Amino acid sequence: MVNKIIEEEFLKYFKSPMRLVGIDEETSGINIKEYFIEILQLEELNITLDKVEIPYVYMDADRNYEHILLSYGIEDLFIAIITDTEKILGYHILDLKEKYGIEKPSKSA
């Protein structure tokens, strides 16, 4: 069963500074594939797994929580799966444009 995490709860899993996990660093190794498939069904996202990438994995300052960001073809929109060292805690739709007001630079005429 999947657990959708609202913004207030999502912020509880942050402890600054969040750190991008390097390619050679060890992570929890939790398999998120089946969980992600459930998210796709629940959110009614019409995408296939071959279109999904994991561009970023962040760790909180105390190394208690991982934020696994999954990209699925929409710029600046991610599904963040939150884990601790043993299990998946839930997921959050992370829209960077909405959250941080990110906009593409306009082209000069």
GUROVO-600399 format. One record per residue (C-alpha): residue number from 0; x, y, z; residue in three letters; chain. Coordinates in pm, whole numbers, plus 50000, padded with zeros to 5 digits. Each point is the difference from the previous one (the first is absolute). Layout:
# residues N
<rec seq="NUM" u="X" v="Y" w="Z" type="ALA" mol="A"/>
...
This chain:
# residues 109
<rec seq="0" u="50000" v="50000" w="50000" type="MET" mol="A"/>
<rec seq="1" u="50133" v="50340" w="49903" type="VAL" mol="A"/>
<rec seq="2" u="50005" v="50303" w="50227" type="ASN" mol="A"/>
<rec seq="3" u="49965" v="50343" w="49839" type="LYS" mol="A"/>
<rec seq="4" u="50184" v="50256" w="50210" type="ILE" mol="A"/>
<rec seq="5" u="49858" v="50353" w="50016" type="ILE" mol="A"/>
<rec seq="6" u="50230" v="50304" w="50001" type="GLU" mol="A"/>
<rec seq="7" u="50005" v="50049" w="50379" type="GLU" mol="A"/>
<rec seq="8" u="50097" v="49638" w="50059" type="GLU" mol="A"/>
<rec seq="9" u="50249" v="50008" w="49712" type="PHE" mol="A"/>
<rec seq="10" u="50186" v="50284" w="50172" type="LEU" mol="A"/>
<rec seq="11" u="50044" v="49785" w="50312" type="LYS" mol="A"/>
<rec seq="12" u="50230" v="49775" w="49799" type="TYR" mol="A"/>
<rec seq="13" u="50240" v="50287" w="49930" type="PHE" mol="A"/>
<rec seq="14" u="50296" v="50088" w="50214" type="LYS" mol="A"/>
<rec seq="15" u="50224" v="50258" w="49841" type="SER" mol="A"/>
<rec seq="16" u="50224" v="49981" w="49827" type="PRO" mol="A"/>
<rec seq="17" u="49853" v="49740" w="49766" type="MET" mol="A"/>
<rec seq="18" u="50283" v="49840" w="49809" type="ARG" mol="A"/>
<rec seq="19" u="50007" v="49851" w="49652" type="LEU" mol="A"/>
<rec seq="20" u="50118" v="49640" w="50033" type="VAL" mol="A"/>
<rec seq="21" u="50303" v="49928" w="49784" type="GLY" mol="A"/>
<rec seq="22" u="50007" v="49716" w="49750" type="ILE" mol="A"/>
<rec seq="23" u="50258" v="49810" w="50206" type="ASP" mol="A"/>
<rec seq="24" u="49816" v="50039" w="50332" type="GLU" mol="A"/>
<rec seq="25" u="49797" v="49732" w="50167" type="GLU" mol="A"/>
<rec seq="26" u="49625" v="50051" w="50033" type="THR" mol="A"/>
<rec seq="27" u="49731" v="49799" w="50177" type="SER" mol="A"/>
<rec seq="28" u="49964" v="49779" w="49694" type="GLY" mol="A"/>
<rec seq="29" u="49624" v="49972" w="50050" type="ILE" mol="A"/>
<rec seq="30" u="49827" v="49875" w="49686" type="ASN" mol="A"/>
<rec seq="31" u="49744" v="50262" w="49903" type="ILE" mol="A"/>
<rec seq="32" u="49879" v="49855" w="49667" type="LYS" mol="A"/>
<rec seq="33" u="49676" v="49835" w="50118" type="GLU" mol="A"/>
<rec seq="34" u="49921" v="50297" w="50223" type="TYR" mol="A"/>
<rec seq="35" u="50048" v="50236" w="49707" type="PHE" mol="A"/>
<rec seq="36" u="49771" v="49789" w="49781" type="ILE" mol="A"/>
<rec seq="37" u="49731" v="50036" w="50267" type="GLU" mol="A"/>
<rec seq="38" u="50052" v="50378" w="50000" type="ILE" mol="A"/>
<rec seq="39" u="49956" v="50011" w="49623" type="LEU" mol="A"/>
<rec seq="40" u="49668" v="49818" w="50032" type="GLN" mol="A"/>
<rec seq="41" u="49879" v="50208" w="50293" type="LEU" mol="A"/>
<rec seq="42" u="50093" v="50332" w="49838" type="GLU" mol="A"/>
<rec seq="43" u="49866" v="49874" w="49665" type="GLU" mol="A"/>
<rec seq="44" u="50324" v="50091" w="49823" type="LEU" mol="A"/>
<rec seq="45" u="50005" v="49855" w="49653" type="ASN" mol="A"/>
<rec seq="46" u="50372" v="49933" w="49974" type="ILE" mol="A"/>
<rec seq="47" u="50215" v="49691" w="49967" type="THR" mol="A"/>
<rec seq="48" u="50299" v="49909" w="50213" type="LEU" mol="A"/>
<rec seq="49" u="50238" v="50041" w="49707" type="ASP" mol="A"/>
<rec seq="50" u="49919" v="50375" w="50005" type="LYS" mol="A"/>
<rec seq="51" u="50096" v="50036" w="50368" type="VAL" mol="A"/>
<rec seq="52" u="50342" v="50111" w="50123" type="GLU" mol="A"/>
<rec seq="53" u="50151" v="50049" w="50345" type="ILE" mol="A"/>
<rec seq="54" u="50204" v="50315" w="49946" type="PRO" mol="A"/>
<rec seq="55" u="50049" v="50085" w="50368" type="TYR" mol="A"/>
<rec seq="56" u="50021" v="49834" w="50339" type="VAL" mol="A"/>
<rec seq="57" u="50032" v="50231" w="50299" type="TYR" mol="A"/>
<rec seq="58" u="50086" v="49915" w="50359" type="MET" mol="A"/>
<rec seq="59" u="49907" v="50214" w="50298" type="ASP" mol="A"/>
<rec seq="60" u="50272" v="50141" w="50225" type="ALA" mol="A"/>
<rec seq="61" u="49961" v="49724" w="50261" type="ASP" mol="A"/>
<rec seq="62" u="49998" v="49725" w="49733" type="ARG" mol="A"/>
<rec seq="63" u="49659" v="49881" w="50123" type="ASN" mol="A"/>
<rec seq="64" u="49797" v="50057" w="49685" type="TYR" mol="A"/>
<rec seq="65" u="50054" v="49959" w="49629" type="GLU" mol="A"/>
<rec seq="66" u="49804" v="50197" w="49745" type="HIS" mol="A"/>
<rec seq="67" u="50002" v="49807" w="49674" type="ILE" mol="A"/>
<rec seq="68" u="49886" v="50231" w="49722" type="LEU" mol="A"/>
<rec seq="69" u="49843" v="49837" w="49698" type="LEU" mol="A"/>
<rec seq="70" u="49959" v="50192" w="49678" type="SER" mol="A"/>
<rec seq="71" u="49741" v="49891" w="49747" type="TYR" mol="A"/>
<rec seq="72" u="50026" v="50243" w="49711" type="GLY" mol="A"/>
<rec seq="73" u="49846" v="50317" w="50141" type="ILE" mol="A"/>
<rec seq="74" u="50262" v="50265" w="50066" type="GLU" mol="A"/>
<rec seq="75" u="50047" v="50096" w="50367" type="ASP" mol="A"/>
<rec seq="76" u="49737" v="49750" w="50116" type="LEU" mol="A"/>
<rec seq="77" u="50111" v="49703" w="50209" type="PHE" mol="A"/>
<rec seq="78" u="49858" v="49725" w="50209" type="ILE" mol="A"/>
<rec seq="79" u="50208" v="49997" w="50319" type="ALA" mol="A"/>
<rec seq="80" u="50004" v="49668" w="50179" type="ILE" mol="A"/>
<rec seq="81" u="50108" v="50036" w="50361" type="ILE" mol="A"/>
<rec seq="82" u="50177" v="49714" w="50175" type="THR" mol="A"/>
<rec seq="83" u="50174" v="49945" w="50328" type="ASP" mol="A"/>
<rec seq="84" u="50270" v="49736" w="50039" type="THR" mol="A"/>
<rec seq="85" u="49749" v="49713" w="49996" type="GLU" mol="A"/>
<rec seq="86" u="49677" v="50090" w="49819" type="LYS" mol="A"/>
<rec seq="87" u="49810" v="50232" w="49770" type="ILE" mol="A"/>
<rec seq="88" u="49818" v="50268" w="50198" type="LEU" mol="A"/>
<rec seq="89" u="49798" v="50149" w="49717" type="GLY" mol="A"/>
<rec seq="90" u="50007" v="50219" w="49694" type="TYR" mol="A"/>
<rec seq="91" u="49949" v="50365" w="49917" type="HIS" mol="A"/>
<rec seq="92" u="49933" v="50174" w="49669" type="ILE" mol="A"/>
<rec seq="93" u="50275" v="50260" w="49980" type="LEU" mol="A"/>
<rec seq="94" u="49922" v="50279" w="49755" type="ASP" mol="A"/>
<rec seq="95" u="50302" v="50230" w="50000" type="LEU" mol="A"/>
<rec seq="96" u="49830" v="50262" w="49783" type="LYS" mol="A"/>
<rec seq="97" u="49714" v="50027" w="50246" type="GLU" mol="A"/>
<rec seq="98" u="50209" v="49970" w="50316" type="LYS" mol="A"/>
<rec seq="99" u="50287" v="50231" w="49906" type="TYR" mol="A"/>
<rec seq="100" u="49852" v="50211" w="49719" type="GLY" mol="A"/>
<rec seq="101" u="50246" v="49861" w="49747" type="ILE" mol="A"/>
<rec seq="102" u="49937" v="50130" w="49651" type="GLU" mol="A"/>
<rec seq="103" u="50183" v="49959" w="49675" type="LYS" mol="A"/>
<rec seq="104" u="50181" v="50317" w="49891" type="PRO" mol="A"/>
<rec seq="105" u="49806" v="50179" w="49727" type="SER" mol="A"/>
<rec seq="106" u="50163" v="50031" w="49660" type="LYS" mol="A"/>
<rec seq="107" u="50099" v="50349" w="49902" type="SER" mol="A"/>
<rec seq="108" u="49851" v="50130" w="49678" type="ALA" mol="A"/>
